[in-house]
Amino acid sequence: YEELDGHVKKYSDLVSELARSVDTTGINLKITVDRTMEAYTNQSSLLGLDLGDVRQYLSDLKQIQSGSLLEKKKAFQEALDSVEESLKANTEAEDRLKIIQDKEKKCEETLESENQQRDATLAVREREVHSFKERADSLRSPVATERMILLQRQLDELESLQRKHDEETLLMQEAVEKE
């Protein structure tokens, strides 16, 4: 009986473990050793359970679990494939994002450069406008107009004196050449 008790304990441990992972409601898988004389004479009642029924139940359970396992493996593989596709799509999206960020940076640099050029051109134009305004204001001023007339007369007198001087010099050169 001791060896039988060892097998019964091992079997009971396996049934307990099975009950944690599979619903065994409605199925009696427990065995107990009947130590009465009746069990000794009728060995089919020795364990209090028909092992053929247990074997059939376990065989059916194995088929169900195998099918379920195959379905779960297939679903897992599909999920794994989906994750791989998502990772690939993510990598491609990150690459496109990097390209867009590089383009954005280049555009910002170009915009900054164009703004600096525009500001420099605008500063030159503003100085020109300021200069033109000053000239226009000086031309509109009566004092400036009189000053311009006076300067123009002085210029005309200087030009006249220059011509006279040039003529006298030319006459002197001709006289010197004739002598």
Disulfide bonds with the S-S distance in Angstrom:
none
